[in-house]
Amino acid sequence: MTQENNINLIEVIRNNDLINFKANQAIKDLEARMTRLEKALEDLKKMMTAEHQKIYQAIEALEARQDKRFDQLQQEFITSRRWMIGLMITTIIGVATILVAVL
């Protein structure tokens, strides 16, 4: 009975060693996966930062174009306003001239 117990104990120890070996392999595999995932996360952060920078630059370019267009429209408004004032003065002078000629 003791010899049978010893054989069973040896078999349990072997199985335990095998389980420990497989567990250690699984831990190593998980650590390797974690390292790859951490690297992928860092790469993703870098890509997102680069994309964010591109978006920021595009927004700045659009704002610059919008400011330029606003300045252009403002100049056109000032010019058209001057033309209208000139036209009104010319019309008033013309009407006054006609009134003076008629009277």
DATA-V489878 format. One record per helix or strand. SS is the DSSP state (a for helix, b for strand). FROM is the first residue (numbers start at 1). TO is the last residue. Records with the same first field share a line. If there is no record, write none. Layout:
SS=FROM-TO + FROM-TO
//
This chain:
a=2-102
//
